[in-house]
Amino acid sequence: MWSFEHAVETTASPAAIWKLYSDVATWTVWDSGISAIELDGPFAVGSTGTITPHGAGRCSFPHPQRHPRQRVFGRD
């Protein structure tokens, strides 16, 4: 299993970032590394989906088992 981690500093508020992150249908607009993404249900802990990175095959993923906003902002 591969993993990827990326960090960036921003002046954007957590609420603004969360609004983008929680709208999975728009990920391909602001993340140039994604060709396609789908959720199999609501954006919630435990949901599953598929993601297709550019130049790679489609793969399944589970949504984080902890609150996703904590994951985005590195809060445990």
C-alpha positions as CSV (number, residue, x, y, z in Angstrom):
1,M,0.0,0.0,0.0
2,W,1.4,3.4,-0.9
3,S,1.0,6.6,1.1
4,F,1.5,10.2,0.4
5,E,1.8,13.2,2.6
6,H,2.0,16.8,1.7
7,A,2.0,20.0,3.8
8,V,1.6,23.6,2.9
9,E,1.2,26.9,4.8
10,T,-1.8,29.1,3.9
11,T,-3.6,32.1,5.2
12,A,-6.9,30.5,4.3
13,S,-9.2,29.8,7.2
14,P,-9.9,26.2,8.3
15,A,-13.5,26.7,7.3
16,A,-12.6,27.7,3.8
17,I,-10.4,24.7,3.4
18,W,-13.0,22.4,4.9
19,K,-15.6,23.7,2.4
20,L,-13.3,22.6,-0.5
21,Y,-12.2,19.3,1.0
22,S,-15.7,18.2,1.9
23,D,-17.0,18.9,-1.6
24,V,-15.5,15.8,-3.2
25,A,-17.2,16.5,-6.6
26,T,-14.9,19.5,-7.0
27,W,-11.6,17.8,-6.1
28,T,-10.6,17.4,-9.8
29,V,-11.0,21.2,-10.2
30,W,-8.4,22.2,-7.5
31,D,-6.2,19.0,-7.4
32,S,-4.5,18.6,-10.7
33,G,-3.3,15.1,-9.7
34,I,-6.8,13.6,-9.8
35,S,-8.5,12.5,-12.9
36,A,-11.7,11.2,-11.2
37,I,-13.1,10.6,-7.7
38,E,-16.4,9.2,-6.4
39,L,-17.8,8.5,-3.0
40,D,-20.1,5.5,-2.4
41,G,-22.2,7.4,0.0
42,P,-22.1,10.6,2.0
43,F,-18.9,12.4,3.0
44,A,-18.6,10.8,6.4
45,V,-16.3,8.7,8.6
46,G,-16.3,5.1,7.3
47,S,-17.6,5.9,3.7
48,T,-15.7,4.3,0.8
49,G,-15.0,5.5,-2.7
50,T,-12.7,5.4,-5.7
51,I,-10.0,7.7,-6.9
52,T,-8.2,7.8,-10.2
53,P,-4.9,9.7,-10.0
54,H,-3.5,11.0,-13.4
55,G,-1.4,8.3,-15.0
56,A,-2.5,5.6,-12.6
57,G,-5.3,3.1,-12.3
58,R,-8.5,3.5,-10.3
59,C,-8.3,2.5,-6.7
60,S,-10.6,2.1,-3.8
61,F,-10.2,4.0,-0.5
62,P,-11.8,4.1,2.9
63,H,-12.7,7.4,4.4
64,P,-10.6,8.0,7.6
65,Q,-11.9,6.3,10.7
66,R,-11.5,9.5,12.7
67,H,-13.3,12.8,12.0
68,P,-12.0,13.9,8.6
69,R,-11.5,17.5,9.6
70,Q,-9.0,16.3,12.2
71,R,-7.2,14.5,9.5
72,V,-7.0,17.5,7.2
73,F,-5.7,19.8,9.8
74,G,-3.5,17.3,11.6
75,R,-5.4,17.3,14.8
76,D,-5.6,14.1,16.8
